[in-house]
Amino acid sequence: MATTVTRKGQVTIPKPVRDHLGIGPGSQIAFRRADDGSIVIEKADRTQQPSRFAKVIGSAGPGLSTDEIMALLRGNDP
């Protein structure tokens, strides 16, 4: 599938590609270089890497209340 680049560097993404990626007006896309040097276009929300903290989010438990933290900072027993 080929498309033409405008003077502004814009292209129209062919409909079969848009349908395949599930993108429409307002969608964000991302470009990345593959290991073989080719450029890959992807729907942006699928390209986001999980945070390196994703595995530990919420694992610390409820923790101290604000009053307990303030007591510790002031040197009082909670």
Summary of the structure (lengths in Angstrom):
residues: 78
radius of gyration: 23.9
end to end distance: 67.7
largest distance: 71.0
contacts: 115
relative contact order: 0.10
helix: 26%
strand: 13%
